[in-house]
Amino acid sequence: MSTQRLPSPEEQLSFLAKLQRLFAEGDFTATYKFALLITLSDLAVELGNDHGHELLVTTRQIGERFVQLYWQQAAPYAASYFTTSVMRDEATVLVQNNGAQAAIVNLVKAFREQTGAATAQQGMRDAAYPALLASVTRTVSAMPLNYLQNFGGSTDEFLYVRRSDGLVGFRPASVYCLRRFQPLVQQLARSHWVDHIKANRRNLSVLGPGNDLEDFLFSSSRQSLLILGQGLRKVDGSKCFYCGQTMTGADVDHFIPFSLYPRDVGQNFVLAHPSCNRSKSSTLAARGHLERWLQRLDTHADNLLEIGAAAGMPSDPQVSRQVAHWGYANAIVSGAHAWRSARDYELISPGYADCFAGQCT
């Protein structure tokens, strides 16, 4: 395999500057471009690497992520709040376009009503799903994929190139930079997405003064987490994943912190004492915890797939392993520390990489 040149520090800064310009100078009439940026950064982490190679994905793969992203958002958003002296209870689908409702929202909404599927994972098993995916993929291909890289009155294909065979080719530099700066890309895209919905006048009557909009748009439902927790207790028993002590009450914790990788995948969850969960917070777990988590992916592979499916979450052990590898590799480069227990941390050394080569002892 030929050695590819990685982006220099100056090229990485140039990437960030262009990303900033995209948000500042791009035309965001709908929320599609935010969804595309989230999808691109996710796919770069899950399918790419840091070796400086191009990454090819299909428009269908991108369309699938759009169905997942807009699934919850095609459900009615209910807000209860006081206006003057009256309590209002409304439920409506939020408008995601400055003109008519975004076509993908309408497509997913109609599919949900037609099939009765409660989650995107259930919907994927329905006979009508291929038609939905084809329609969503056509919309993504015609709209955000064509126009995302238009900003400042010109086109700059710094992220990807459309190919005539239906493939999308990530620029080698963009694969590296999307992986390196994925949390930042996610934060910017989600923040602008929330602001776009709040700024739409047709959403004002239902949003109210509450601050739960971002959770509604992007987080798993409490019901899904409850189902997940019940399934994990059957597999892992009543002991905290981290400290090993018996629990009476348990939190469902993201092993790779949600703040680092804000996409729920079934294999990424463990049960933990609330105190351990709070103490670990948004840090990566230390090597001993990582070794047990990786072993758990293999030992309970079938059970974890079933639990994720029951909770309506994507489940893919290879994706979970790839995301963890990416997270720890970035932490090694940045000199981060990992959480062992309350107020006890260790340096994430290069030796952590051995865990992903099957060399943990």
Order of alpha helices (4+ residues) and beta strands (2+ residues): alpha-alpha-beta-alpha-beta-beta-alpha-alpha-alpha-alpha-beta-beta-beta-beta-alpha-alpha-alpha-alpha-alpha-beta-beta-alpha-alpha-alpha-alpha-beta-beta
